[in-house]
């Protein structure tokens, strides 16, 4: 094999490995960085081929698994190694990375499946993983939630931010309401927004280096029957609340959350459609992506913006706001 060929193969492996190493480092640092651990792989995927993106994904899966294994062997304090916990943690993170790469660099045969829909599917899968993790040891999760609430209350009392006093009953009620909120759509919404935010940041950073080919939200349309699914989901949520069937109420609220996310994406597509007619410059398009990221991560602003985009997306069921496909 020639030296040039060897050099090309080395570069083809080094760049995915660098992306994977940064991703693993972000995840292991935790805190704010764990929210961005998919971005290095996303930036690489949008600037390179599908094959190389999946190489980077595989390297990140292996890297995180090795770190988990090293931590398990070094810090188990001579107790029996919990291999089931290791398999669950490594497998869950690996699955998140696989779905992320499916979002950013899908195989050619399924590229007709819109990015927003892939984000929804990935969010649903990760939310189900979260539910399995919670109910594997629900008492421990409940205790962790109570400890978090108590710590927050102690902090606010010590800092003088709020003069409200809580007792044990208040804490338990607050935890119960919070868990209900998470199950009834909020948890799924967070998972989908997590993928959406990482996707927008990946496109933004990838475009700083060179033009990239990413799917256009301006071309995104929600199928017409989804409006009926949304209506039935809302009606079902109310019905199951009144009849006392909490499991089906959870399903109904999460179905509604999926529909609301897709219609918000359609609203973004409508705005992008009109901006694209006036903004041909790559710099302006880059600014648009940055603006979406800012809106997503800005408290209060994102609620008003998402509400407006949601209304816009739903309105397109009855008003022709773009040139139809």
Order of alpha helices (4+ residues) and beta strands (2+ residues): alpha-alpha-alpha-alpha-alpha-alpha-alpha-alpha-alpha-alpha-alpha-alpha
